[in-house]
Amino acid sequence: MLDPELDPDHQHGYLKSKDDYLKRLRRIEGQARGLQRMVEEDKYCIDILTQVSAMTKALHSVSVKLLEEHINHCVIGAARTDEQAGREKVAEAVDAIARLVRS
């Protein structure tokens, strides 16, 4: 199976929701700037930690949604094409899940 990064016709599973992802990521970017501002303005540490927690939750939400898209599109697509390619995509997804769980 051709590597999706090398296949000019490959479409990532998240493309249909790309605008939603960009909106979420821009909101998270704004949260990061807000955190910087809070530190610059010597805000109370617990208030900063509360915002870090909110930002972490937002990033995890994006990660889970991307993982869902990957499984529904890339993993299933690869498995339909070739059993070995499907197994490789499953292993890739498992590795991604492991990284998310450790973070």
DRENDO-1510 file (C-alpha; in Angstrom, 1 decimal, always signed):
<recs>
REC; n; res; u; v; w
REC; 1; MET; +0.0; +0.0; +0.0 .
REC; 2; LEU; +1.3; +3.4; -0.9 .
REC; 3; ASP; +2.2; +5.7; +2.0 .
REC; 4; PRO; -0.5; +8.4; +2.2 .
REC; 5; GLU; +2.1; +11.1; +2.4 .
REC; 6; LEU; +3.5; +10.0; -1.0 .
REC; 7; ASP; +0.1; +9.5; -2.6 .
REC; 8; PRO; -1.1; +12.8; -4.2 .
REC; 9; ASP; -4.7; +11.5; -4.4 .
REC; 10; HIS; -4.9; +10.6; -0.7 .
REC; 11; GLN; -7.4; +12.5; +1.4 .
REC; 12; HIS; -7.0; +12.6; +5.2 .
REC; 13; GLY; -10.1; +11.6; +7.1 .
REC; 14; TYR; -10.2; +14.9; +9.0 .
REC; 15; LEU; -10.6; +17.0; +5.8 .
REC; 16; LYS; -14.4; +17.1; +6.0 .
REC; 17; SER; -14.1; +18.7; +9.5 .
REC; 18; LYS; -11.0; +20.8; +8.8 .
REC; 19; ASP; -12.7; +24.1; +9.5 .
REC; 20; ASP; -13.9; +22.8; +12.8 .
REC; 21; TYR; -10.4; +21.6; +13.8 .
REC; 22; LEU; -8.9; +24.9; +12.8 .
REC; 23; LYS; -11.5; +26.8; +14.8 .
REC; 24; ARG; -10.7; +24.6; +17.9 .
REC; 25; LEU; -7.0; +25.0; +17.4 .
REC; 26; ARG; -7.2; +28.7; +17.1 .
REC; 27; ARG; -9.2; +28.8; +20.3 .
REC; 28; ILE; -6.5; +26.7; +22.0 .
REC; 29; GLU; -3.9; +29.1; +20.6 .
REC; 30; GLY; -5.8; +32.0; +22.2 .
REC; 31; GLN; -5.8; +30.0; +25.5 .
REC; 32; ALA; -2.0; +29.7; +25.3 .
REC; 33; ARG; -1.7; +33.4; +24.7 .
REC; 34; GLY; -4.0; +34.0; +27.7 .
REC; 35; LEU; -1.8; +31.8; +29.8 .
REC; 36; GLN; +1.3; +33.7; +28.8 .
REC; 37; ARG; -0.5; +37.0; +29.7 .
REC; 38; MET; -1.6; +35.6; +33.1 .
REC; 39; VAL; +2.1; +34.7; +33.9 .
REC; 40; GLU; +3.3; +38.1; +32.7 .
REC; 41; GLU; +0.6; +39.8; +34.9 .
REC; 42; ASP; +1.6; +37.7; +37.9 .
REC; 43; LYS; -1.8; +36.1; +38.3 .
REC; 44; TYR; -2.6; +33.6; +41.0 .
REC; 45; CYS; -1.0; +30.3; +40.4 .
REC; 46; ILE; -4.2; +28.3; +40.9 .
REC; 47; ASP; -6.0; +30.4; +38.3 .
REC; 48; ILE; -3.2; +29.7; +35.9 .
REC; 49; LEU; -3.3; +26.0; +36.6 .
REC; 50; THR; -7.1; +26.0; +36.1 .
REC; 51; GLN; -6.5; +27.5; +32.6 .
REC; 52; VAL; -3.7; +25.0; +31.9 .
REC; 53; SER; -6.2; +22.3; +32.7 .
REC; 54; ALA; -8.8; +23.7; +30.4 .
REC; 55; MET; -6.3; +24.0; +27.6 .
REC; 56; THR; -5.1; +20.4; +28.2 .
REC; 57; LYS; -8.7; +19.2; +28.1 .
REC; 58; ALA; -9.3; +21.1; +24.8 .
REC; 59; LEU; -6.1; +19.5; +23.2 .
REC; 60; HIS; -7.2; +16.0; +24.4 .
REC; 61; SER; -10.6; +16.6; +22.8 .
REC; 62; VAL; -9.0; +17.5; +19.5 .
REC; 63; SER; -6.7; +14.5; +19.8 .
REC; 64; VAL; -9.5; +12.0; +20.4 .
REC; 65; LYS; -11.5; +13.4; +17.5 .
REC; 66; LEU; -8.5; +13.1; +15.2 .
REC; 67; LEU; -7.9; +9.6; +16.4 .
REC; 68; GLU; -11.5; +8.7; +15.7 .
REC; 69; GLU; -11.2; +10.2; +12.2 .
REC; 70; HIS; -8.0; +8.2; +11.6 .
REC; 71; ILE; -9.5; +4.9; +12.7 .
REC; 72; ASN; -12.7; +5.5; +10.7 .
REC; 73; HIS; -10.9; +6.6; +7.5 .
REC; 74; CYS; -7.3; +5.5; +7.4 .
REC; 75; VAL; -7.4; +2.3; +9.4 .
REC; 76; ILE; -10.6; +0.9; +7.9 .
REC; 77; GLY; -9.5; +2.0; +4.4 .
REC; 78; ALA; -6.2; +0.3; +4.8 .
REC; 79; ALA; -7.8; -2.9; +6.2 .
REC; 80; ARG; -10.2; -3.0; +3.2 .
REC; 81; THR; -7.3; -2.7; +0.8 .
REC; 82; ASP; -4.9; -5.1; +2.4 .
REC; 83; GLU; -4.9; -7.1; +5.7 .
REC; 84; GLN; -1.2; -6.3; +6.4 .
REC; 85; ALA; -1.7; -2.6; +5.7 .
REC; 86; GLY; -4.7; -2.7; +8.0 .
REC; 87; ARG; -2.6; -4.2; +10.8 .
REC; 88; GLU; +0.1; -1.6; +10.3 .
REC; 89; LYS; -2.5; +1.2; +10.6 .
REC; 90; VAL; -3.9; -0.4; +13.8 .
REC; 91; ALA; -0.4; -0.6; +15.2 .
REC; 92; GLU; +0.1; +3.1; +14.3 .
REC; 93; ALA; -3.2; +4.0; +16.0 .
REC; 94; VAL; -2.2; +2.0; +19.1 .
REC; 95; ASP; +1.1; +3.9; +19.3 .
REC; 96; ALA; -0.7; +7.2; +19.0 .
REC; 97; ILE; -3.1; +6.2; +21.8 .
REC; 98; ALA; -0.2; +5.2; +24.0 .
REC; 99; ARG; +1.4; +8.6; +23.4 .
REC; 100; LEU; -1.9; +10.3; +24.3 .
REC; 101; VAL; -2.3; +8.3; +27.5 .
REC; 102; ARG; +1.2; +9.1; +28.6 .
REC; 103; SER; +0.7; +12.8; +28.0 .
</recs>
